[in-house]
Amino acid sequence: MGSSRFKRGEGKTSSPGDFLIAINKAGQPLMDRILLFNPKSSINKYRIPNSILNIAASVDGKYGWVIVDGNCEADPLAKIDSYLGGGEIKYLGFTVMPGPQLKQAITIAKAIKAKYPRTKMIWGGYFPSNQPNAVLYSGYVDFIINGPGDHAFPQLIEALENGQPFEFIKNLIYKATDGRIFKTAKEDLIDQDSLPPLPYDKLAKFYPIPKFLGKTYLGEKTLAYHSSIGCPFTCSFCAVVPIYEARWKAKSAQTVYNDVKYIKDKWGADAIEFHDNNFFVSEKRAVEFARLIKPENMTWWGMARIDTMHKFKDSSLQAIRESGCKIIFFGAESGNNAILEQMDKGGTQTGDQIIEFAERLKKFDIIPEYSFVLGTPAPTAQQVQSQIDFEIDFIKKVKAVNPKTEIVIYTYSPVPTEGSELYKQVLSSGFRFPETLEDWISPAWESFDLRKNPLTPWLTPEMIDKIRNFETVLNGVYPTVTDIRLNWLKRRAIKLIAGLRYKTDLYQYPYEIKLLQKVWRYRQPEIQGF
């Protein structure tokens, strides 16, 4: 049913040093000009590289392209070098998120630019958009795509190929000849149904698609998919806000279904992870998709806001569950209404609503996955500590009303949302981001990117220890349901050990729990996914 949305790839599978021959609309061969790189982002859990596949779709039929996925290559630098050695590829597009991707992106970009200085290095993703100075002053990145690149990327390539000006291309950040950084105007968000289909068949000529369909809590072959971009809210701790500025655009339910159906039928996908920043913005779209996907017997997961979904009718929640939705991620952030206001959470979310909604989802057998951010800035250390203590008690209240609630704990890490009051507080405390890309790949800043090591002046080591120790005990009493390797015997054993600490609020030095989690390689969804 969905096959009409996808183009069939031409040519043969490429080997190092060879080029995949693409065919343009006139039937003429296109030599490869563009290499798209997805830096390593996870261990073992590969996902379809949707972001660079979107870019591939934008140039497909105009320019030849190749893809290198750092998750699938033992030596991605050698693989990239094997393509560049032919001399045909002139443009390199990197997608770069904070954390592990950034580390590999910096190392490889620096090496490639040194060996092939005439290539043009183009970065996209949240990190370069939020840290343009560090990226462009590095000397090895030439351009940043600031937001969606569906139009900006091919327009930039066209301009560079023909020696035309690029200064008026929207969604672009670049360094002028005088050294100043320029940001061009933002483009209106594109109608997502109007975009070309993702070239899954051509991706399959580089990497087998089943390699990207991993075994997870959701299913044996889990597909990663983006059905929308942006978010209509302006939370000051969110990296999406500076890029999308409270804008959201989604594919229709029918288009999403067609895409998923195609991959299910061709490669056997049986589950879906929707990596949208906010999948459930529209109740109508969510219910329509639920109706379409139900006969396919697939399980699925997505992200939402509590105050948005709490307005959904019971019939809608029931339809969503019956369609295969097992678990939904919600940014609870805090049970303290004053903190929610400080974070510019927006909407109507309150602490009472967080608890009420967790209890409500029980009757639909949907697991709420709540994330909390502990350690927000405050005038005094005593206030910071009292906030942490409040959140710990609040999390236990959530667990009391719905023990199946998954809890994800982060420490507050600043996001450069210029103009927000929270970011002003962060700067006034003395916090500063690294100024160079090399500084960003230090172990401390890599942990910062994962929101595990905040490096913030207002958080003392004792505060961080308390957050981490509580998290250890909590995960002992309530091991995540998404860890498919943890059998019932291990779960029971660690619950018994951690239970006394949890009941008596004894969180210090939980070495026995940490030992078991280390030996059993306990999985943390916020770092490793499902």
KETORTOR-848623 format. One record per residue (C-alpha): residue in three letters; x, y, z. Coordinates in steps of 0.05 Angstrom, whole numbers, plus 5000, padded with zeros to 4 digits. Layout:
BEGIN
alaXYZ/...
***
This chain:
BEGIN
met500050005000/gly505750475014/ser510350254959/ser508350824913/arg511551324960/phe518551044951/lys523451064894/arg527450454875/gly534950544877/glu539250464815/gly546250204809/lys550149694848/thr552649644919/ser558850074927/ser565449814954/pro571150234982/gly574050674926/asp568150534878/phe562350994866/leu554950844865/ile552251104799/ala545851504807/ile541251664749/asn538052344740/lys531052474712/ala533752504641/gly536751814649/gln543952074652/pro548951814703/leu550752274761/met557552194792/asp557752234867/arg558752934893/ile556152884964/leu557952455023/leu553052445081/phe555752205149/asn551851975210/pro556751965268/lys556351405319/ser550851545369/ser549750885406/ile552650215424/asn549449625387/lys542649965379/tyr542850205307/arg537250625279/ile535650855208/pro539551515200/asn533251915186/ser536452605189/ile541652475134/leu536752055095/asn532352675093/ile538153065063/ala539552495014/ala532252554991/ser533153294980/val538753204929/asp536652524900/gly536352564825/lys540353214824/tyr547052984851/gly550052314866/trp550852164940/val553651634987/ile552251505060/val557051295115/asp553951095182/gly558751115241/asn554250625279/cys555550095226/glu562950195211/ala568749945252/asp573050505222/pro568551045192/leu574451505178/ala577550975133/lys570850875098/ile570051625085/asp577251665061/ser575951095011/tyr570351504979/leu574152164979/gly580351854948/gly576851834881/gly576752594878/glu569452654856/ile566252814923/lys566553544940/tyr561453634996/leu560853295063/gly554453345104/phe554853145178/thr548953095225/val551353265295/met547653185361/pro550953315429/gly554252715463/pro557552125427/gln555852385357/leu559553035371/lys565852665394/gln566452255330/ala564352835285/ile569853295311/thr575352775305/ile573452565235/ala571753265208/lys578553525231/ala582352945198/ile578452985133/lys579153735126/ala586653685137/lys587453155082/tyr582253435034/pro582254195047/arg578254354984/thr572153975006/lys566354365036/met564254135105/ile556954255122/trp554054085191/gly546854035212/gly543453825276/tyr542054135344/phe549354225365/pro551954665309/ser545555075307/asn546255225382/gln553855295383/pro555555625315/asn561556025339/ala565355415365/val563655025302/leu565355545249/tyr571555815284/ser574355115287/gly577155205217/tyr574454555189/val566954675183/asp564755145128/phe557155195135/ile551655035185/ile544554855165/asn540455205219/gly534254765224/pro530954365168/gly535554265109/asp530554005058/his531154655018/ala537454975047/phe542154395033/pro540754304959/gln540455054948/leu547355124981/ile550254574938/glu547254894876/ala550255574894/leu557155284908/glu557154864845/asn555555464801/gly559456004837/gln553056354857/pro551756764921/phe549156364980/glu547956945028/phe540456955017/ile539256215027/lys534856125088/asn536755685148/leu544155805138/ile549856005185/tyr556756165157/lys563056565171/ala564157165127/thr571057355099/asp571857875154/gly570957325207/arg563957515230/ile558656975238/phe552257085198/lys545456755207/thr540556815149/ala533056865158/lys529056255181/glu524855905129/asp517555755143/leu516655025161/ile515254605099/asp508954205089/gln511653525108/asp507253135060/ser510253525002/leu517353285015/pro520352734972/pro520152035000/leu526051785039/pro530551344994/tyr530450725037/asp531950274977/lys538350664961/leu540350655034/ala539749895030/lys545249894977/phe550050155030/tyr547449795092/pro542249245099/ile535849555126/pro534648975176/lys541149205209/phe537449835231/leu531349465257/gly533749265326/lys530748825380/thr527749255435/tyr522449245489/leu517549425435/gly519048875385/glu523948435349/lys525048925291/thr524049635315/leu523650195265/ala525750915281/tyr521451435247/his520352195246/ser513252405232/ser513753145250/ile518753695264/gly519054225318/cys514554345378/pro509454895392/phe512255045462/thr518255455486/cys521155085546/ser527655445563/phe531554805577/cys530054495508/ala535054495450/val529354495400/val526655185419/pro532255625389/ile531655245323/tyr524155175312/glu521655775354/ala515055455376/arg513355195307/trp510954495290/lys509354135225/ala507253415216/lys506052905162/ser498952675156/ala496852035190/gln495851715122/thr502951885099/val505951625164/tyr502050985157/asn504150895084/asp511450975103/val511150495161/lys507049995122/tyr512349995066/ile517949825114/lys513849305150/asp511948945086/lys518848975055/trp523548875114/gly519048595169/ala518849175219/asp514249005277/ala514949615323/ile515950365317/glu519750885357/phe517251575338/his523052045348/asp518752675341/asn519953205393/asn512453195405/phe508452655368/phe501752775402/val500653515388/ser494353355349/glu489252885380/lys485752805313/arg492152595277/ala494252125333/val487451775333/glu487251735258/phe494151405257/ala491950935312/arg486050725270/leu490350605208/ile496050225243/lys491649775287/pro490649225235/glu498249175226/asn499248905297/met505349345311/thr507349625378/trp509750345384/trp512450905427/gly512551665422/met513652315460/ala508252785487/arg506553335537/ile502453155597/asp497853755594/thr496453615520/met494752885528/his490852995592/lys485853355548/phe484952755503/lys478352395509/asp478251715542/ser476051415476/ser482251715443/leu486951425495/gln483550755489/ala484250765413/ile491650945419/arg492850365466/glu488849865425/ser492950065364/gly499349805397/cys502050405436/lys505150115498/ile509150685528/ile509451445520/phe515051915541/phe513052555577/gly517353125600/ala514653195671/glu520853595690/ser518553795760/gly512853715809/asn514154415834/asn509754935799/ala514755495812/ile520255085778/leu515654935718/glu514655685711/gln522155805718/met523255315661/asp518155675617/lys514655005611/gly508455365584/gly501655045575/thr497654845636/gln501954305668/thr502154285744/gly504853805796/asp497953565813/gln496553425740/ile502953015733/ile500552545788/glu493352535765/phe495252355693/ala499951795715/glu494151495753/arg489351605695/leu493751215646/lys493350595690/lys486350425665/phe488750445593/asp494950015607/ile499450545576/ile506050615612/pro507851355625/glu515251485619/tyr516552115660/ser523052505657/phe524952975714/val530353515714/leu533653605782/gly538254165803/thr535554795771/pro538855455790/ala536855805854/pro539656395894/thr542455975950/ala545355275958/gln540055126011/gln534455275961/val537754825908/gln538154265959/ser530954355981/gln528754325909/ile532453665899/asp529353375962/phe522453605939/glu523153265871/ile525552615903/asp519352605948/phe514952785889/ile517652225845/lys516051735901/lys508852005902/val508351875827/lys510851165837/ala505751065893/val499751225848/asn502450845788/pro508350385802/lys509050235727/thr511050955713/glu518050955684/ile522451505715/val528251825678/ile532552305719/tyr536952845690/thr540953385724/tyr539654075696/ser544354255638/pro543854955609/val541455045537/pro543155695501/thr536055945494/glu537856675486/gly533157155521/ser530156665569/glu530356855643/leu533056175661/tyr539056245615/lys540356935644/gln540556615713/val545456095687/leu550156615659/ser549857045722/ser552056435762/gly558556415724/phe556955825678/arg560155845609/phe560055365550/pro566655145519/glu569255625467/thr572655115421/leu570454465391/glu576454105422/asp574054305491/trp567253985476/ile570253295468/ser573353265537/pro570252705580/ala566953205627/trp563353575571/glu561252925537/ser557752735602/phe554753435604/asp551753315536/leu548152705564/arg545653125622/lys549352675671/asn554853165692/pro552153875694/leu558754255709/thr554354795739/pro556855255795/trp550455205837/leu550754445844/thr555654175895/pro558653465890/glu554253265949/met547953475912/ile549953095850/asp551652485892/lys544752515924/ile541252545856/arg545451965829/asn544651535891/phe537151635893/glu536951445819/thr540850815834/val536150605890/leu530050785849/asn532450365790/gly533749795839/val526649805867/tyr523549935799/pro528149665744/thr526149955677/val521349515637/thr525249685574/asp531349285596/ile529748645558/arg535948285585/leu533848335658/asn529947705674/trp524747635730/leu529747305778/lys534747885772/arg529048385779/arg526548055843/ala533548015873/ile535348745861/lys528448975886/leu529448605951/ile536248915961/ala534049625944/gly527249605977/leu529549756048/arg533650356026/tyr527650625987/lys522750566045/thr527450886096/asp530451426050/leu537451136058/tyr540651325992/gln547951416011/tyr553250925986/pro548750425949/tyr554850025928/glu551249355929/ile546049595879/lys551249925835/leu555249275834/leu549248875810/gln547449395758/lys554649385732/val555148625731/trp548348565697/arg549749155651/tyr543449515672/arg540549925615/gln539050665624/pro533950885571/glu535951615575/ile542951425551/gln542050785512/gly534850805489/phe530750165489/
***
